[in-house]
Structures are given as C-alpha cells and as structure tokens.
Amino acid sequence: MKNINKIFSLAFVALVTSVAFTSCEDEDKARFPELTNGGFVKFVSLPEFNAGADPTTASFDMAVEDPNENAALYEIRVLGNFTGASEDTLSFRSTTTFPFDIGFTGADMATLFSVPVSTFETGDSFEFFADVTTVDGIVYDGAASSFISPTNNGDLQPGDAGYIDPLSPEFVPEPGMWNGANSDGIVLVSTPSLLAAFNWEVTFEDPEED
C-alpha cells in the first residue's frame, strides 16, 4: 500500500509540474510586445483653416502641444499653392518645447517664399507637413500605414463619383504590412476630435464662407 501511495504521490507531483510548465510555456507564447506611447502632436484647439480672404490682413492663429510628453523634435514643412510657387516644400518651423506657436500672417508667408505679399490672391493656400521625433529616436510623420491604403479609390478624392469612405463597410484595404511607427491616416483624417497636427492646409478664404 505504501508503494502504491508513493507512486500516486510521484504521479501527482509530475502532473502538477507538467501543468505548471505548460502554463508558463503558454504564457510565454501569448506574451504581447511592450506597448508605448507614440509621437503625437496636436492642435491646442480646433483650428480655423480659412485665414481670411485678403492675404495682406489674413492670419492663422494656432498653437500645438505634445500630449504624450515624449516629443524630442517637431519639424514642419510647407508647400505653397499660389502662382509661381515652387513644387518643393520649404522648412517652416521646428521646436523641442511645447506648447508651440505655428501661427502666421500673409506677410510671414511672403517672407518665407521670398515673394511680395501682393503675389498672393484669395483662394491661394499652404499645405503643411510635420514630423515628430520621439525621445527614443522614432520618427512619426503622419503618413497612412500601407495596409489601409485604398485599392478601390485610385486617385479619387472625397466627393468624386465612385469614392468609397475608408470607414464604410464597402472599403477594401490594400494588402500590406503595418509600418510600426507612423500614425494611421484614418485616425488623422477621419477623427477630427484628435486634432492631429501632422498635415493640414490653410487657405486665404473668408472663414464665414465655410
């Protein structure tokens, strides 16, 4: 009887050890990668992107902030959309501290592009592109991740016939890999409450005509 009890005891210990080992092994297999906050700079408040119809008096008044408090560098480039504008982007501003003023006047843009302010007309605009480099050296540029790029929209834009909203059930994502760093285009464009300050356009138009 003692031998039988000893055998049962050894079998029980072996079973418990096996279950514990398997459990630890399963936990290792199911372990998620460590998640951290990405680089994300946002407008302090909802901007008015129509700066005024008269370029000589127009102004864009806005600041941005770093809600994750991990941005080591924030850099902005701008592309002009006016007669005679270069097709290249120009360096606009950069900062390592927040909040940061990104406002400008028509005169400021004239100086930046080395043209008289009289060059600008109602309807001209400026498109801004920003990069965030975090304290751990990862660069976030706000570009849409490859896997959400539409295959069913081609060059269509919102409002064009045949355009499918990326948030609709009919939308078909393009195969691809998550880029692992940049912010998602749908989040930036389709969720205005986030106030992401990665890509925006300011136009010389009357705000009251929105």
Secondary structure in CASP SS format (residue, H / E / C, confidence):
PFRMAT SS
TARGET T0000
AUTHOR 0000-0000-0000
METHOD secondary structure of the structure
MODEL  1
M C 1.00
K H 1.00
N H 1.00
I H 1.00
N H 1.00
K H 1.00
I H 1.00
F H 1.00
S H 1.00
L H 1.00
A H 1.00
F H 1.00
V H 1.00
A H 1.00
L H 1.00
V H 1.00
T H 1.00
S H 1.00
V H 1.00
A H 1.00
F H 1.00
T H 1.00
S H 1.00
C H 1.00
E H 1.00
D H 1.00
E H 1.00
D H 1.00
K H 1.00
A C 1.00
R C 1.00
F C 1.00
P C 1.00
E C 1.00
L C 1.00
T C 1.00
N C 1.00
G C 1.00
G C 1.00
F C 1.00
V C 1.00
K E 1.00
F E 1.00
V C 1.00
S C 1.00
L C 1.00
P C 1.00
E C 1.00
F C 1.00
N E 1.00
A C 1.00
G C 1.00
A C 1.00
D C 1.00
P C 1.00
T C 1.00
T C 1.00
A C 1.00
S E 1.00
F E 1.00
D C 1.00
M C 1.00
A E 1.00
V E 1.00
E E 1.00
D C 1.00
P C 1.00
N C 1.00
E C 1.00
N C 1.00
A E 1.00
A E 1.00
L E 1.00
Y E 1.00
E E 1.00
I E 1.00
R E 1.00
V E 1.00
L E 1.00
G E 1.00
N E 1.00
F C 1.00
T C 1.00
G C 1.00
A C 1.00
S C 1.00
E C 1.00
D C 1.00
T C 1.00
L E 1.00
S E 1.00
F E 1.00
R E 1.00
S E 1.00
T E 1.00
T C 1.00
T C 1.00
F C 1.00
P C 1.00
F E 1.00
D E 1.00
I C 1.00
G C 1.00
F E 1.00
T E 1.00
G H 1.00
A H 1.00
D H 1.00
M H 1.00
A H 1.00
T H 1.00
L H 1.00
F H 1.00
S C 1.00
V C 1.00
P C 1.00
V H 1.00
S H 1.00
T H 1.00
F C 1.00
E C 1.00
T C 1.00
G C 1.00
D C 1.00
S E 1.00
F E 1.00
E E 1.00
F E 1.00
F E 1.00
A E 1.00
D E 1.00
V E 1.00
T E 1.00
T E 1.00
V C 1.00
D C 1.00
G C 1.00
I C 1.00
V E 1.00
Y E 1.00
D C 1.00
G C 1.00
A C 1.00
A C 1.00
S C 1.00
S H 1.00
F H 1.00
I H 1.00
S C 1.00
P E 1.00
T C 1.00
N C 1.00
N C 1.00
G C 1.00
D C 1.00
L C 1.00
Q C 1.00
P C 1.00
G C 1.00
D C 1.00
A C 1.00
G C 1.00
Y C 1.00
I C 1.00
D C 1.00
P C 1.00
L C 1.00
S C 1.00
P C 1.00
E C 1.00
F C 1.00
V C 1.00
P E 1.00
E C 1.00
P C 1.00
G C 1.00
M C 1.00
W C 1.00
N C 1.00
G C 1.00
A C 1.00
N C 1.00
S C 1.00
D C 1.00
G H 1.00
I H 1.00
V H 1.00
L H 1.00
V H 1.00
S H 1.00
T C 1.00
P H 1.00
S H 1.00
L H 1.00
L C 1.00
A E 1.00
A C 1.00
F C 1.00
N E 1.00
W E 1.00
E E 1.00
V E 1.00
T E 1.00
F C 1.00
E C 1.00
D C 1.00
P H 1.00
E H 1.00
E H 1.00
D C 1.00
END
